[in-house]
Amino acid sequence: MKLNLHGLERAKFVLSKNRLEVALLLGNGINRAARDSDGISWKELLQTLIKEASQYAEHPKKAESRLLRLLEEDDFKRTPASNPEVFDLIEATCNLDPGATQGRSEKIKLQSRISDLLKMIRPGKPHRQVVSWAHTAKVPVLITNYDHCLQDALGGLACPQRRLKTRRWVSDYYPWDRYYAPQPLTDPLDSFAIWHIHGDRVMRRSIRAGLDQYM
């Protein structure tokens, strides 16, 4: 959502007056806004996966062209398929042998390859601005992205992974007890920390790729 000057000032006022009751929920929009950052974009990551997967198809060029069309945006920034649907088609293209109806050859382990490519995404100005404000205001950040752009945007300040003490052990498949912060938390609701709510690139099993994993 784009804010005009009045809307931006209003947003700043609301955030400043309600800091103790605010948490930031961020998605891939912040990566799309960071167009001047180094590394690869999310779209380039998908394009790389498509090119690699298409090599295993019965007709590689045809498969690549068909899959790349799924990333084309219309005038309203809409694509023919959602990211989970694209991931499913990428996996089927590279791991389902021609003519087969079941079984996987595992030529590309999608979550592992996504994890590797995510290391190439770098933070930009929007990441630095958001994380600087949240850290200063002691506001928690919930992020649906798997990359570590926000952690890296803190500059020289170390932001390691930590674990919140809970009564029940939590696996790396749903690592909701893990967070990133310069210091251990005393109160998750009143402290800055970065929480990966859809998965984390350092825990490959947590990455939600296809539709079945989202469901």
N, C-alpha and C positions, 0 to 999 in steps of 0.2 A: 504494500500500500504506500503510495506517495503522499506526503504531507505538505500542505502549503505552509507559509511562514506562521500563520495564526495557529494552525494545527500542531506545528512543531513546538511552539511556545506552550501551547496547552498541554502537550504530552510531557514536556519538561516539568511543568507545574504539578501535574498529577503524580509524576514519579517522585518529585522532591517532597511532596506532602504525604505520600503514602509509602515511603521507602520501606518501613517495617512490615508492610503487607504485600510487597511486590516481589515477584519472581519473573525473570525474563524467559520466554519460550521462543526459541529460535529454530528456524529450518534452513533449507538450502538457499533461501533468498539472500542471506548474508554472503554466501559464496558467489552468487550471481552478481551481487553488487560490487564485489572486490575484483573488478575487471583488470586493474592495474597490477595485481599481485603476480609474483613469479610462479613457476610450476604449472601444473595442468588444471583445467577447469573440470567440473563434474561432467559436462558434456564430452570433453575430450577423453575422460576416463571411460565413458560408455563407448565412445568411438573406438578406443583401443581394444576394449573387450570384444567388440563386434568384429574387428579385423582379425583378431587372434582366433576367435571361435569359427569364423567363416572358412579358415584354412582346412578345417576338418569336415566341411560340408561336401556333399556329392558334387555340387556346382558352386565353388567358392565365390566367384565374382557375383553370381546371381544372388547368393545368400547374403553377401555383404551389402549389396545394393538394397535388397528388400529390408534388411534390418536397419540400415542407416535412415531409411525413409520414416521409421518410427520415431526418430528424434527431431524431425522437421517441425518447426513451430508455425502456426498460422498467425494471423494478425492480432489474435488475442493471447498469444504465447502458449497456446494449447498444442499438445502433441497427440498423434494418433493413439498412443499407448502410454500407460503409466510406467514409471520406472520398474516396479515389481514385475509387470507383464513383460517388459523388455528383458529383464534378467532371466525370466523363465524361458523366453525364446532363444536367448544367447546360450543358455545351458543346454537346451534341447538340440540346438544346432551343432554344438561341439561334442556333446556326449551321447547323443542318441544315434546309433549307427543307421545308415540309409536302409530303409525297409523294415527296421525293427519297430516293434510296438511297445516294448518294455525293456528295462535293463539300462544301466549306464556304463559306459566305457571309462569314465573319469579321466578323459584327456585333459580337461581343465577343471580344477577344483575352484569353483567360482568364488567362494568366500575367501579363500587364500589369495587368489589373484587380485580381488578387490582390495584386500588388506595391503598388499604390496603396492598397488597403484596409488592408494590413498596417502602414502608417504610423500608423494610428489606434489600434493596440494599445499600451497603456501598461504599464509595470512596476508590480507591487504589492509588498507586504511579502515574499512568498516569494522573489521575484527578488532583492530587496535582501539578504535573509539568505543566500541561497546564494552569490551572487556575492561578497559581502563575505568569507565564509569561504574560498572558493576563492582569492580574490586574496591574502588574508593567508597562507594555507597553501601558496601557489604550486602549485596543483593545476589541471591543464587541464580544460576543460569542453567536452564534445561535446554539441551541441544539435541535435535533429532539426527544431526550429521554424525558420521563415523570418524571423520578426520580430527586432527588436533590443532586446527588453525587458531582456536581461541587460546589454548594453552601456550602455543608458540607466540601469540601476540602480546604476551606479558613481558616480552623483552628479556632482560637479564634476571627477572624474578623466577625462580624455580617453581614449577607447578606439578609436582609428582602425583601419581595415583595413590590414593589412600582408601581405607575401608572403614565404613561406619559400623560400629559395634551393634549387632542385632542378636536377638535370641535364636534366630534360625540361620543356618549356613546357607549362603546363596551361591549358586553355581556360576560359571563363566558363560552359560547360555542366557541367563537373565541377570546380568551383573549390576543390579540396581542398588547394591550396597557400596559400589565403587564411586569415587568422586575424585576430582583433581582440585587441589588448593595449595597455596603456599604454606598454610599451617593446618594442623588437625582441627576438625570442627568441634565446637562445644554445643552449638545449636544450628542444625541445618536450615532452619527457617530464618535465621537472622545472621547469616554468614555468607561470604562469597565462596562459591565453589562451582565447578563445572560438572554437570551430571549428563552422561550420555544415555538417553532414555530409549533409543532404538538400536543401540549397539556401539561398539568401540573397536577401532581398527586393531588394537593390540590384543583383543580377545576375539579371534576370528569366528568362533562359534556363535558369538552374540550378534553378528552382522545379519540384518534382515534383508535378504535379497529377493527371493521369489514370493509369489502370492501365498503359497502354503505357509511360509514362515511368518508373513504378516498376519495371516488368519490365526 
